[in-house]
Amino acid sequence: MNNLTLRFFLAGYAGLLLPRAIRRLIARTNMHRAWLSGDMGVYNEYHNDEKIFFGVCDREWFQYRKGPSRATAKFQKVVKVLLFPFHN
């Protein structure tokens, strides 16, 4: 995973909901797949040189797909999160 796809994954994992225009722009790309995997909480880990897949059913948390907590992020917020993923 390159740096840009990692940033999209982290944005999705943080719960950032991309605006529809951005999702249409990056549709069917690795960036969109990374964001969707992060949003759904899907990831891989390596333990003792063995790859372990954690999917949607393995997560211990639940995030509502609709409602006020899932408001679409503003374009400026998306750019800020992608440019500075580890900034407070």
PyMOL Python script that loads the backbone (N, CA, C, O; Angstrom):
from pymol import cmd

cmd.read_pdbstr("""\
ATOM      1  N   MET A   1       0.860  -1.175   0.000  1.00  0.00           N
ATOM      2  CA  MET A   1       0.000   0.000   0.000  1.00  0.00           C
ATOM      3  C   MET A   1       0.904   1.235   0.000  1.00  0.00           C
ATOM      4  O   MET A   1       1.764   1.386   0.868  1.00  0.00           O
ATOM      5  N   ASN A   2       0.702   2.096  -0.964  1.00  0.00           N
ATOM      6  CA  ASN A   2       1.542   3.285  -1.002  1.00  0.00           C
ATOM      7  C   ASN A   2       1.018   4.343  -0.028  1.00  0.00           C
ATOM      8  O   ASN A   2      -0.010   4.147   0.621  1.00  0.00           O
ATOM      9  N   ASN A   3       1.711   5.425   0.062  1.00  0.00           N
ATOM     10  CA  ASN A   3       1.410   6.458   1.046  1.00  0.00           C
ATOM     11  C   ASN A   3       0.020   7.064   0.840  1.00  0.00           C
ATOM     12  O   ASN A   3      -0.690   7.305   1.816  1.00  0.00           O
ATOM     13  N   LEU A   4      -0.378   7.312  -0.397  1.00  0.00           N
ATOM     14  CA  LEU A   4      -1.668   7.944  -0.655  1.00  0.00           C
ATOM     15  C   LEU A   4      -2.828   7.016  -0.290  1.00  0.00           C
ATOM     16  O   LEU A   4      -3.809   7.452   0.311  1.00  0.00           O
ATOM     17  N   THR A   5      -2.715   5.741  -0.653  1.00  0.00           N
ATOM     18  CA  THR A   5      -3.790   4.815  -0.296  1.00  0.00           C
ATOM     19  C   THR A   5      -3.856   4.606   1.208  1.00  0.00           C
ATOM     20  O   THR A   5      -4.941   4.411   1.757  1.00  0.00           O
ATOM     21  N   LEU A   6      -2.708   4.643   1.886  1.00  0.00           N
ATOM     22  CA  LEU A   6      -2.710   4.547   3.344  1.00  0.00           C
ATOM     23  C   LEU A   6      -3.435   5.737   3.960  1.00  0.00           C
ATOM     24  O   LEU A   6      -4.170   5.578   4.935  1.00  0.00           O
ATOM     25  N   ARG A   7      -3.236   6.916   3.405  1.00  0.00           N
ATOM     26  CA  ARG A   7      -3.929   8.110   3.913  1.00  0.00           C
ATOM     27  C   ARG A   7      -5.444   8.001   3.730  1.00  0.00           C
ATOM     28  O   ARG A   7      -6.208   8.393   4.612  1.00  0.00           O
ATOM     29  N   PHE A   8      -5.877   7.466   2.580  1.00  0.00           N
ATOM     30  CA  PHE A   8      -7.316   7.261   2.370  1.00  0.00           C
ATOM     31  C   PHE A   8      -7.853   6.205   3.329  1.00  0.00           C
ATOM     32  O   PHE A   8      -8.966   6.345   3.836  1.00  0.00           O
ATOM     33  N   PHE A   9      -7.083   5.148   3.586  1.00  0.00           N
ATOM     34  CA  PHE A   9      -7.507   4.131   4.540  1.00  0.00           C
ATOM     35  C   PHE A   9      -7.680   4.739   5.933  1.00  0.00           C
ATOM     36  O   PHE A   9      -8.684   4.492   6.600  1.00  0.00           O
ATOM     37  N   LEU A  10      -6.706   5.529   6.367  1.00  0.00           N
ATOM     38  CA  LEU A  10      -6.780   6.155   7.688  1.00  0.00           C
ATOM     39  C   LEU A  10      -7.939   7.140   7.785  1.00  0.00           C
ATOM     40  O   LEU A  10      -8.569   7.256   8.835  1.00  0.00           O
ATOM     41  N   ALA A  11      -8.220   7.845   6.703  1.00  0.00           N
ATOM     42  CA  ALA A  11      -9.364   8.763   6.697  1.00  0.00           C
ATOM     43  C   ALA A  11     -10.663   7.989   6.863  1.00  0.00           C
ATOM     44  O   ALA A  11     -11.543   8.405   7.616  1.00  0.00           O
ATOM     45  N   GLY A  12     -10.788   6.872   6.168  1.00  0.00           N
ATOM     46  CA  GLY A  12     -11.980   6.036   6.304  1.00  0.00           C
ATOM     47  C   GLY A  12     -12.074   5.409   7.678  1.00  0.00           C
ATOM     48  O   GLY A  12     -13.160   5.326   8.250  1.00  0.00           O
ATOM     49  N   TYR A  13     -10.943   4.964   8.217  1.00  0.00           N
ATOM     50  CA  TYR A  13     -10.931   4.334   9.538  1.00  0.00           C
ATOM     51  C   TYR A  13     -11.290   5.335  10.632  1.00  0.00           C
ATOM     52  O   TYR A  13     -11.858   4.968  11.661  1.00  0.00           O
ATOM     53  N   ALA A  14     -10.949   6.610  10.398  1.00  0.00           N
ATOM     54  CA  ALA A  14     -11.290   7.660  11.359  1.00  0.00           C
ATOM     55  C   ALA A  14     -12.761   8.047  11.275  1.00  0.00           C
ATOM     56  O   ALA A  14     -13.243   8.820  12.103  1.00  0.00           O
ATOM     57  N   GLY A  15     -13.480   7.521  10.290  1.00  0.00           N
ATOM     58  CA  GLY A  15     -14.905   7.804  10.173  1.00  0.00           C
ATOM     59  C   GLY A  15     -15.232   8.989   9.294  1.00  0.00           C
ATOM     60  O   GLY A  15     -16.357   9.489   9.323  1.00  0.00           O
ATOM     61  N   LEU A  16     -14.271   9.448   8.512  1.00  0.00           N
ATOM     62  CA  LEU A  16     -14.493  10.581   7.625  1.00  0.00           C
ATOM     63  C   LEU A  16     -15.322  10.123   6.433  1.00  0.00           C
ATOM     64  O   LEU A  16     -14.895   9.253   5.674  1.00  0.00           O
ATOM     65  N   LEU A  17     -16.479  10.693   6.270  1.00  0.00           N
ATOM     66  CA  LEU A  17     -17.369  10.345   5.165  1.00  0.00           C
ATOM     67  C   LEU A  17     -17.101  11.297   4.009  1.00  0.00           C
ATOM     68  O   LEU A  17     -17.363  12.495   4.110  1.00  0.00           O
ATOM     69  N   LEU A  18     -16.577  10.763   2.912  1.00  0.00           N
ATOM     70  CA  LEU A  18     -16.232  11.589   1.764  1.00  0.00           C
ATOM     71  C   LEU A  18     -17.485  12.087   1.054  1.00  0.00           C
ATOM     72  O   LEU A  18     -18.477  11.362   0.970  1.00  0.00           O
ATOM     73  N   PRO A  19     -17.453  13.309   0.546  1.00  0.00           N
ATOM     74  CA  PRO A  19     -18.586  13.815  -0.243  1.00  0.00           C
ATOM     75  C   PRO A  19     -18.772  12.973  -1.507  1.00  0.00           C
ATOM     76  O   PRO A  19     -17.827  12.369  -2.016  1.00  0.00           O
ATOM     77  N   ARG A  20     -19.988  12.949  -1.990  1.00  0.00           N
ATOM     78  CA  ARG A  20     -20.320  12.136  -3.162  1.00  0.00           C
ATOM     79  C   ARG A  20     -19.474  12.514  -4.377  1.00  0.00           C
ATOM     80  O   ARG A  20     -19.088  11.636  -5.149  1.00  0.00           O
ATOM     81  N   ALA A  21     -19.181  13.794  -4.559  1.00  0.00           N
ATOM     82  CA  ALA A  21     -18.387  14.223  -5.716  1.00  0.00           C
ATOM     83  C   ALA A  21     -16.983  13.618  -5.670  1.00  0.00           C
ATOM     84  O   ALA A  21     -16.459  13.195  -6.701  1.00  0.00           O
ATOM     85  N   ILE A  22     -16.380  13.575  -4.500  1.00  0.00           N
ATOM     86  CA  ILE A  22     -15.046  12.984  -4.374  1.00  0.00           C
ATOM     87  C   ILE A  22     -15.121  11.475  -4.566  1.00  0.00           C
ATOM     88  O   ILE A  22     -14.239  10.891  -5.196  1.00  0.00           O
ATOM     89  N   ARG A  23     -16.150  10.840  -4.035  1.00  0.00           N
ATOM     90  CA  ARG A  23     -16.286   9.394  -4.206  1.00  0.00           C
ATOM     91  C   ARG A  23     -16.482   9.035  -5.673  1.00  0.00           C
ATOM     92  O   ARG A  23     -15.952   8.025  -6.136  1.00  0.00           O
ATOM     93  N   ARG A  24     -17.229   9.839  -6.404  1.00  0.00           N
ATOM     94  CA  ARG A  24     -17.400   9.593  -7.841  1.00  0.00           C
ATOM     95  C   ARG A  24     -16.100   9.814  -8.592  1.00  0.00           C
ATOM     96  O   ARG A  24     -15.802   9.102  -9.551  1.00  0.00           O
ATOM     97  N   LEU A  25     -15.328  10.797  -8.160  1.00  0.00           N
ATOM     98  CA  LEU A  25     -14.064  11.105  -8.816  1.00  0.00           C
ATOM     99  C   LEU A  25     -13.057   9.964  -8.648  1.00  0.00           C
ATOM    100  O   LEU A  25     -12.317   9.654  -9.581  1.00  0.00           O
ATOM    101  N   ILE A  26     -13.023   9.342  -7.478  1.00  0.00           N
ATOM    102  CA  ILE A  26     -12.045   8.282  -7.213  1.00  0.00           C
ATOM    103  C   ILE A  26     -12.638   6.880  -7.332  1.00  0.00           C
ATOM    104  O   ILE A  26     -11.995   5.905  -6.944  1.00  0.00           O
ATOM    105  N   ALA A  27     -13.847   6.768  -7.858  1.00  0.00           N
ATOM    106  CA  ALA A  27     -14.516   5.463  -7.967  1.00  0.00           C
ATOM    107  C   ALA A  27     -13.666   4.471  -8.756  1.00  0.00           C
ATOM    108  O   ALA A  27     -13.017   4.828  -9.739  1.00  0.00           O
ATOM    109  N   ARG A  28     -13.684   3.221  -8.304  1.00  0.00           N
ATOM    110  CA  ARG A  28     -12.977   2.098  -8.939  1.00  0.00           C
ATOM    111  C   ARG A  28     -11.470   2.255  -8.935  1.00  0.00           C
ATOM    112  O   ARG A  28     -10.792   1.682  -9.787  1.00  0.00           O
ATOM    113  N   THR A  29     -10.928   3.022  -7.993  1.00  0.00           N
ATOM    114  CA  THR A  29      -9.480   3.154  -7.866  1.00  0.00           C
ATOM    115  C   THR A  29      -9.049   2.530  -6.545  1.00  0.00           C
ATOM    116  O   THR A  29      -9.875   2.208  -5.691  1.00  0.00           O
ATOM    117  N   ASN A  30      -7.742   2.368  -6.398  1.00  0.00           N
ATOM    118  CA  ASN A  30      -7.219   1.839  -5.138  1.00  0.00           C
ATOM    119  C   ASN A  30      -7.472   2.789  -3.979  1.00  0.00           C
ATOM    120  O   ASN A  30      -7.614   2.352  -2.837  1.00  0.00           O
ATOM    121  N   MET A  31      -7.529   4.089  -4.265  1.00  0.00           N
ATOM    122  CA  MET A  31      -7.813   5.054  -3.203  1.00  0.00           C
ATOM    123  C   MET A  31      -9.216   4.843  -2.648  1.00  0.00           C
ATOM    124  O   MET A  31      -9.417   4.892  -1.434  1.00  0.00           O
ATOM    125  N   HIS A  32     -10.193   4.607  -3.532  1.00  0.00           N
ATOM    126  CA  HIS A  32     -11.560   4.386  -3.077  1.00  0.00           C
ATOM    127  C   HIS A  32     -11.669   3.066  -2.316  1.00  0.00           C
ATOM    128  O   HIS A  32     -12.352   2.989  -1.295  1.00  0.00           O
ATOM    129  N   ARG A  33     -10.997   2.034  -2.813  1.00  0.00           N
ATOM    130  CA  ARG A  33     -11.017   0.748  -2.115  1.00  0.00           C
ATOM    131  C   ARG A  33     -10.385   0.860  -0.731  1.00  0.00           C
ATOM    132  O   ARG A  33     -10.863   0.253   0.228  1.00  0.00           O
ATOM    133  N   ALA A  34      -9.308   1.639  -0.632  1.00  0.00           N
ATOM    134  CA  ALA A  34      -8.654   1.834   0.663  1.00  0.00           C
ATOM    135  C   ALA A  34      -9.571   2.597   1.620  1.00  0.00           C
ATOM    136  O   ALA A  34      -9.691   2.228   2.788  1.00  0.00           O
ATOM    137  N   TRP A  35     -10.216   3.656   1.131  1.00  0.00           N
ATOM    138  CA  TRP A  35     -11.130   4.419   1.991  1.00  0.00           C
ATOM    139  C   TRP A  35     -12.284   3.540   2.466  1.00  0.00           C
ATOM    140  O   TRP A  35     -12.647   3.576   3.642  1.00  0.00           O
ATOM    141  N   LEU A  36     -12.861   2.751   1.560  1.00  0.00           N
ATOM    142  CA  LEU A  36     -13.985   1.885   1.909  1.00  0.00           C
ATOM    143  C   LEU A  36     -13.564   0.807   2.904  1.00  0.00           C
ATOM    144  O   LEU A  36     -14.315   0.491   3.827  1.00  0.00           O
ATOM    145  N   SER A  37     -12.375   0.242   2.725  1.00  0.00           N
ATOM    146  CA  SER A  37     -11.876  -0.749   3.682  1.00  0.00           C
ATOM    147  C   SER A  37     -11.694  -0.126   5.059  1.00  0.00           C
ATOM    148  O   SER A  37     -12.032  -0.738   6.072  1.00  0.00           O
ATOM    149  N   GLY A  38     -11.166   1.082   5.096  1.00  0.00           N
ATOM    150  CA  GLY A  38     -11.007   1.771   6.374  1.00  0.00           C
ATOM    151  C   GLY A  38     -12.343   2.112   6.999  1.00  0.00           C
ATOM    152  O   GLY A  38     -12.515   1.980   8.210  1.00  0.00           O
ATOM    153  N   ASP A  39     -13.289   2.547   6.188  1.00  0.00           N
ATOM    154  CA  ASP A  39     -14.611   2.900   6.688  1.00  0.00           C
ATOM    155  C   ASP A  39     -15.334   1.685   7.256  1.00  0.00           C
ATOM    156  O   ASP A  39     -16.065   1.796   8.240  1.00  0.00           O
ATOM    157  N   MET A  40     -15.129   0.530   6.638  1.00  0.00           N
ATOM    158  CA  MET A  40     -15.782  -0.687   7.104  1.00  0.00           C
ATOM    159  C   MET A  40     -14.982  -1.406   8.192  1.00  0.00           C
ATOM    160  O   MET A  40     -15.488  -2.348   8.803  1.00  0.00           O
ATOM    161  N   GLY A  41     -13.754  -0.981   8.441  1.00  0.00           N
ATOM    162  CA  GLY A  41     -12.936  -1.605   9.476  1.00  0.00           C
ATOM    163  C   GLY A  41     -12.298  -2.902   9.036  1.00  0.00           C
ATOM    164  O   GLY A  41     -12.080  -3.790   9.860  1.00  0.00           O
ATOM    165  N   VAL A  42     -11.994  -3.035   7.755  1.00  0.00           N
ATOM    166  CA  VAL A  42     -11.374  -4.245   7.221  1.00  0.00           C
ATOM    167  C   VAL A  42      -9.869  -4.006   7.112  1.00  0.00           C
ATOM    168  O   VAL A  42      -9.442  -3.010   6.528  1.00  0.00           O
ATOM    169  N   TYR A  43      -9.064  -4.913   7.670  1.00  0.00           N
ATOM    170  CA  TYR A  43      -7.618  -4.765   7.584  1.00  0.00           C
ATOM    171  C   TYR A  43      -6.944  -6.121   7.759  1.00  0.00           C
ATOM    172  O   TYR A  43      -7.584  -7.098   8.147  1.00  0.00           O
ATOM    173  N   ASN A  44      -5.634  -6.170   7.467  1.00  0.00           N
ATOM    174  CA  ASN A  44      -4.822  -7.374   7.616  1.00  0.00           C
ATOM    175  C   ASN A  44      -3.743  -7.114   8.650  1.00  0.00           C
ATOM    176  O   ASN A  44      -3.249  -5.993   8.769  1.00  0.00           O
ATOM    177  N   GLU A  45      -3.379  -8.138   9.391  1.00  0.00           N
ATOM    178  CA  GLU A  45      -2.269  -8.069  10.321  1.00  0.00           C
ATOM    179  C   GLU A  45      -1.379  -9.278  10.099  1.00  0.00           C
ATOM    180  O   GLU A  45      -1.824 -10.312   9.601  1.00  0.00           O
ATOM    181  N   TYR A  46      -0.140  -9.137  10.466  1.00  0.00           N
ATOM    182  CA  TYR A  46       0.807 -10.244  10.378  1.00  0.00           C
ATOM    183  C   TYR A  46       1.223 -10.656  11.782  1.00  0.00           C
ATOM    184  O   TYR A  46       1.722  -9.834  12.551  1.00  0.00           O
ATOM    185  N   HIS A  47       1.020 -11.922  12.117  1.00  0.00           N
ATOM    186  CA  HIS A  47       1.430 -12.492  13.396  1.00  0.00           C
ATOM    187  C   HIS A  47       2.241 -13.739  13.109  1.00  0.00           C
ATOM    188  O   HIS A  47       1.746 -14.672  12.476  1.00  0.00           O
ATOM    189  N   ASN A  48       3.494 -13.763  13.573  1.00  0.00           N
ATOM    190  CA  ASN A  48       4.384 -14.918  13.370  1.00  0.00           C
ATOM    191  C   ASN A  48       4.467 -15.297  11.892  1.00  0.00           C
ATOM    192  O   ASN A  48       4.338 -16.466  11.527  1.00  0.00           O
ATOM    193  N   ASP A  49       4.684 -14.286  11.052  1.00  0.00           N
ATOM    194  CA  ASP A  49       4.795 -14.465   9.596  1.00  0.00           C
ATOM    195  C   ASP A  49       3.554 -15.085   8.972  1.00  0.00           C
ATOM    196  O   ASP A  49       3.637 -15.706   7.912  1.00  0.00           O
ATOM    197  N   GLU A  50       2.428 -14.924   9.604  1.00  0.00           N
ATOM    198  CA  GLU A  50       1.164 -15.430   9.076  1.00  0.00           C
ATOM    199  C   GLU A  50       0.209 -14.256   8.918  1.00  0.00           C
ATOM    200  O   GLU A  50       0.026 -13.470   9.848  1.00  0.00           O
ATOM    201  N   LYS A  51      -0.399 -14.138   7.744  1.00  0.00           N
ATOM    202  CA  LYS A  51      -1.316 -13.044   7.457  1.00  0.00           C
ATOM    203  C   LYS A  51      -2.703 -13.380   7.992  1.00  0.00           C
ATOM    204  O   LYS A  51      -3.268 -14.418   7.648  1.00  0.00           O
ATOM    205  N   ILE A  52      -3.251 -12.510   8.832  1.00  0.00           N
ATOM    206  CA  ILE A  52      -4.572 -12.710   9.419  1.00  0.00           C
ATOM    207  C   ILE A  52      -5.489 -11.596   8.924  1.00  0.00           C
ATOM    208  O   ILE A  52      -5.159 -10.415   9.038  1.00  0.00           O
ATOM    209  N   PHE A  53      -6.628 -11.972   8.380  1.00  0.00           N
ATOM    210  CA  PHE A  53      -7.599 -11.027   7.833  1.00  0.00           C
ATOM    211  C   PHE A  53      -8.655 -10.721   8.882  1.00  0.00           C
ATOM    212  O   PHE A  53      -9.218 -11.633   9.487  1.00  0.00           O
ATOM    213  N   PHE A  54      -8.924  -9.443   9.099  1.00  0.00           N
ATOM    214  CA  PHE A  54      -9.989  -9.009   9.984  1.00  0.00           C
ATOM    215  C   PHE A  54     -11.046  -8.323   9.135  1.00  0.00           C
ATOM    216  O   PHE A  54     -10.776  -7.297   8.510  1.00  0.00           O
ATOM    217  N   GLY A  55     -12.234  -8.879   9.111  1.00  0.00           N
ATOM    218  CA  GLY A  55     -13.300  -8.353   8.275  1.00  0.00           C
ATOM    219  C   GLY A  55     -14.361  -7.634   9.076  1.00  0.00           C
ATOM    220  O   GLY A  55     -14.181  -7.343  10.258  1.00  0.00           O
ATOM    221  N   VAL A  56     -15.455  -7.356   8.424  1.00  0.00           N
ATOM    222  CA  VAL A  56     -16.557  -6.616   9.022  1.00  0.00           C
ATOM    223  C   VAL A  56     -17.130  -7.356  10.224  1.00  0.00           C
ATOM    224  O   VAL A  56     -17.492  -6.727  11.219  1.00  0.00           O
ATOM    225  N   CYS A  57     -17.217  -8.660  10.148  1.00  0.00           N
ATOM    226  CA  CYS A  57     -17.814  -9.438  11.240  1.00  0.00           C
ATOM    227  C   CYS A  57     -16.869  -9.612  12.426  1.00  0.00           C
ATOM    228  O   CYS A  57     -17.304 -10.030  13.499  1.00  0.00           O
ATOM    229  N   ASP A  58     -15.582  -9.297  12.253  1.00  0.00           N
ATOM    230  CA  ASP A  58     -14.606  -9.479  13.326  1.00  0.00           C
ATOM    231  C   ASP A  58     -14.448  -8.261  14.226  1.00  0.00           C
ATOM    232  O   ASP A  58     -13.853  -8.360  15.299  1.00  0.00           O
ATOM    233  N   ARG A  59     -14.964  -7.132  13.808  1.00  0.00           N
ATOM    234  CA  ARG A  59     -14.745  -5.916  14.600  1.00  0.00           C
ATOM    235  C   ARG A  59     -15.597  -5.925  15.866  1.00  0.00           C
ATOM    236  O   ARG A  59     -16.658  -6.546  15.918  1.00  0.00           O
ATOM    237  N   GLU A  60     -15.106  -5.223  16.880  1.00  0.00           N
ATOM    238  CA  GLU A  60     -15.783  -5.180  18.170  1.00  0.00           C
ATOM    239  C   GLU A  60     -16.568  -3.889  18.366  1.00  0.00           C
ATOM    240  O   GLU A  60     -17.141  -3.686  19.437  1.00  0.00           O
ATOM    241  N   TRP A  61     -16.612  -3.029  17.389  1.00  0.00           N
ATOM    242  CA  TRP A  61     -17.316  -1.758  17.499  1.00  0.00           C
ATOM    243  C   TRP A  61     -18.363  -1.681  16.397  1.00  0.00           C
ATOM    244  O   TRP A  61     -18.322  -2.428  15.420  1.00  0.00           O
ATOM    245  N   PHE A  62     -19.275  -0.783  16.573  1.00  0.00           N
ATOM    246  CA  PHE A  62     -20.352  -0.595  15.592  1.00  0.00           C
ATOM    247  C   PHE A  62     -20.480   0.884  15.299  1.00  0.00           C
ATOM    248  O   PHE A  62     -20.447   1.709  16.212  1.00  0.00           O
ATOM    249  N   GLN A  63     -20.625   1.220  14.033  1.00  0.00           N
ATOM    250  CA  GLN A  63     -20.794   2.608  13.635  1.00  0.00           C
ATOM    251  C   GLN A  63     -22.032   2.701  12.760  1.00  0.00           C
ATOM    252  O   GLN A  63     -22.153   1.977  11.772  1.00  0.00           O
ATOM    253  N   TYR A  64     -22.947   3.584  13.117  1.00  0.00           N
ATOM    254  CA  TYR A  64     -24.176   3.740  12.351  1.00  0.00           C
ATOM    255  C   TYR A  64     -23.860   4.266  10.962  1.00  0.00           C
ATOM    256  O   TYR A  64     -23.021   5.154  10.813  1.00  0.00           O
ATOM    257  N   ARG A  65     -24.512   3.737   9.956  1.00  0.00           N
ATOM    258  CA  ARG A  65     -24.284   4.127   8.579  1.00  0.00           C
ATOM    259  C   ARG A  65     -25.062   5.381   8.212  1.00  0.00           C
ATOM    260  O   ARG A  65     -24.744   6.016   7.206  1.00  0.00           O
ATOM    261  N   LYS A  66     -26.065   5.760   8.984  1.00  0.00           N
ATOM    262  CA  LYS A  66     -26.858   6.947   8.703  1.00  0.00           C
ATOM    263  C   LYS A  66     -27.044   7.733   9.991  1.00  0.00           C
ATOM    264  O   LYS A  66     -26.812   7.215  11.084  1.00  0.00           O
ATOM    265  N   GLY A  67     -27.458   8.972   9.859  1.00  0.00           N
ATOM    266  CA  GLY A  67     -27.734   9.792  11.026  1.00  0.00           C
ATOM    267  C   GLY A  67     -26.771  10.949  11.155  1.00  0.00           C
ATOM    268  O   GLY A  67     -25.895  11.125  10.309  1.00  0.00           O
ATOM    269  N   PRO A  68     -26.921  11.739  12.200  1.00  0.00           N
ATOM    270  CA  PRO A  68     -26.105  12.944  12.349  1.00  0.00           C
ATOM    271  C   PRO A  68     -24.628  12.653  12.587  1.00  0.00           C
ATOM    272  O   PRO A  68     -23.780  13.487  12.269  1.00  0.00           O
ATOM    273  N   SER A  69     -24.306  11.486  13.140  1.00  0.00           N
ATOM    274  CA  SER A  69     -22.895  11.173  13.375  1.00  0.00           C
ATOM    275  C   SER A  69     -22.177  10.838  12.073  1.00  0.00           C
ATOM    276  O   SER A  69     -20.947  10.806  12.049  1.00  0.00           O
ATOM    277  N   ARG A  70     -22.903  10.590  10.999  1.00  0.00           N
ATOM    278  CA  ARG A  70     -22.310  10.250   9.704  1.00  0.00           C
ATOM    279  C   ARG A  70     -22.518  11.378   8.696  1.00  0.00           C
ATOM    280  O   ARG A  70     -22.802  11.118   7.527  1.00  0.00           O
ATOM    281  N   ALA A  71     -22.380  12.605   9.131  1.00  0.00           N
ATOM    282  CA  ALA A  71     -22.534  13.744   8.228  1.00  0.00           C
ATOM    283  C   ALA A  71     -21.353  13.796   7.264  1.00  0.00           C
ATOM    284  O   ALA A  71     -20.223  13.491   7.645  1.00  0.00           O
ATOM    285  N   THR A  72     -21.610  14.174   6.037  1.00  0.00           N
ATOM    286  CA  THR A  72     -20.569  14.269   5.021  1.00  0.00           C
ATOM    287  C   THR A  72     -19.586  15.366   5.399  1.00  0.00           C
ATOM    288  O   THR A  72     -19.981  16.459   5.805  1.00  0.00           O
ATOM    289  N   ALA A  73     -18.309  15.061   5.261  1.00  0.00           N
ATOM    290  CA  ALA A  73     -17.266  16.022   5.610  1.00  0.00           C
ATOM    291  C   ALA A  73     -17.166  17.115   4.548  1.00  0.00           C
ATOM    292  O   ALA A  73     -17.440  16.880   3.371  1.00  0.00           O
ATOM    293  N   LYS A  74     -16.781  18.281   4.970  1.00  0.00           N
ATOM    294  CA  LYS A  74     -16.545  19.392   4.042  1.00  0.00           C
ATOM    295  C   LYS A  74     -15.271  19.116   3.246  1.00  0.00           C
ATOM    296  O   LYS A  74     -14.394  18.380   3.699  1.00  0.00           O
ATOM    297  N   PHE A  75     -15.176  19.712   2.056  1.00  0.00           N
ATOM    298  CA  PHE A  75     -14.031  19.496   1.189  1.00  0.00           C
ATOM    299  C   PHE A  75     -12.725  19.910   1.870  1.00  0.00           C
ATOM    300  O   PHE A  75     -11.707  19.234   1.721  1.00  0.00           O
ATOM    301  N   GLN A  76     -12.750  21.017   2.616  1.00  0.00           N
ATOM    302  CA  GLN A  76     -11.551  21.493   3.303  1.00  0.00           C
ATOM    303  C   GLN A  76     -11.084  20.488   4.359  1.00  0.00           C
ATOM    304  O   GLN A  76      -9.883  20.294   4.542  1.00  0.00           O
ATOM    305  N   LYS A  77     -12.028  19.851   5.051  1.00  0.00           N
ATOM    306  CA  LYS A  77     -11.688  18.846   6.063  1.00  0.00           C
ATOM    307  C   LYS A  77     -11.050  17.622   5.409  1.00  0.00           C
ATOM    308  O   LYS A  77     -10.091  17.062   5.942  1.00  0.00           O
ATOM    309  N   VAL A  78     -11.577  17.206   4.260  1.00  0.00           N
ATOM    310  CA  VAL A  78     -11.018  16.054   3.546  1.00  0.00           C
ATOM    311  C   VAL A  78      -9.579  16.339   3.129  1.00  0.00           C
ATOM    312  O   VAL A  78      -8.697  15.503   3.324  1.00  0.00           O
ATOM    313  N   VAL A  79      -9.342  17.510   2.559  1.00  0.00           N
ATOM    314  CA  VAL A  79      -7.995  17.888   2.127  1.00  0.00           C
ATOM    315  C   VAL A  79      -7.051  17.939   3.318  1.00  0.00           C
ATOM    316  O   VAL A  79      -5.918  17.466   3.225  1.00  0.00           O
ATOM    317  N   LYS A  80      -7.493  18.502   4.429  1.00  0.00           N
ATOM    318  CA  LYS A  80      -6.654  18.607   5.621  1.00  0.00           C
ATOM    319  C   LYS A  80      -6.289  17.221   6.153  1.00  0.00           C
ATOM    320  O   LYS A  80      -5.140  16.984   6.526  1.00  0.00           O
ATOM    321  N   VAL A  81      -7.253  16.309   6.190  1.00  0.00           N
ATOM    322  CA  VAL A  81      -6.985  14.962   6.702  1.00  0.00           C
ATOM    323  C   VAL A  81      -6.048  14.199   5.773  1.00  0.00           C
ATOM    324  O   VAL A  81      -5.187  13.455   6.242  1.00  0.00           O
ATOM    325  N   LEU A  82      -6.202  14.373   4.463  1.00  0.00           N
ATOM    326  CA  LEU A  82      -5.331  13.673   3.520  1.00  0.00           C
ATOM    327  C   LEU A  82      -3.918  14.233   3.498  1.00  0.00           C
ATOM    328  O   LEU A  82      -2.960  13.480   3.322  1.00  0.00           O
ATOM    329  N   LEU A  83      -3.770  15.548   3.673  1.00  0.00           N
ATOM    330  CA  LEU A  83      -2.440  16.142   3.667  1.00  0.00           C
ATOM    331  C   LEU A  83      -1.695  15.943   4.981  1.00  0.00           C
ATOM    332  O   LEU A  83      -0.477  15.761   4.995  1.00  0.00           O
ATOM    333  N   PHE A  84      -2.434  15.979   6.081  1.00  0.00           N
ATOM    334  CA  PHE A  84      -1.828  15.849   7.415  1.00  0.00           C
ATOM    335  C   PHE A  84      -2.553  14.761   8.200  1.00  0.00           C
ATOM    336  O   PHE A  84      -3.334  15.082   9.096  1.00  0.00           O
ATOM    337  N   PRO A  85      -2.320  13.474   7.890  1.00  0.00           N
ATOM    338  CA  PRO A  85      -3.119  12.403   8.512  1.00  0.00           C
ATOM    339  C   PRO A  85      -2.871  12.226  10.005  1.00  0.00           C
ATOM    340  O   PRO A  85      -3.754  11.737  10.709  1.00  0.00           O
ATOM    341  N   PHE A  86      -1.708  12.605  10.507  1.00  0.00           N
ATOM    342  CA  PHE A  86      -1.404  12.384  11.920  1.00  0.00           C
ATOM    343  C   PHE A  86      -1.451  13.661  12.745  1.00  0.00           C
ATOM    344  O   PHE A  86      -0.970  13.690  13.877  1.00  0.00           O
ATOM    345  N   HIS A  87      -2.024  14.711  12.185  1.00  0.00           N
ATOM    346  CA  HIS A  87      -2.123  16.002  12.878  1.00  0.00           C
ATOM    347  C   HIS A  87      -3.376  15.998  13.751  1.00  0.00           C
ATOM    348  O   HIS A  87      -4.394  15.416  13.375  1.00  0.00           O
ATOM    349  N   ASN A  88      -3.306  16.639  14.902  1.00  0.00           N
ATOM    350  CA  ASN A  88      -4.473  16.702  15.815  1.00  0.00           C
ATOM    351  C   ASN A  88      -5.524  17.550  15.237  1.00  0.00           C
ATOM    352  O   ASN A  88      -6.578  17.728  15.847  1.00  0.00           O
TER     353      ASN A  88
END
""", "prot")
cmd.dss("prot")
cmd.show_as("cartoon", "prot")
cmd.util.cbc("prot")
cmd.orient("prot")
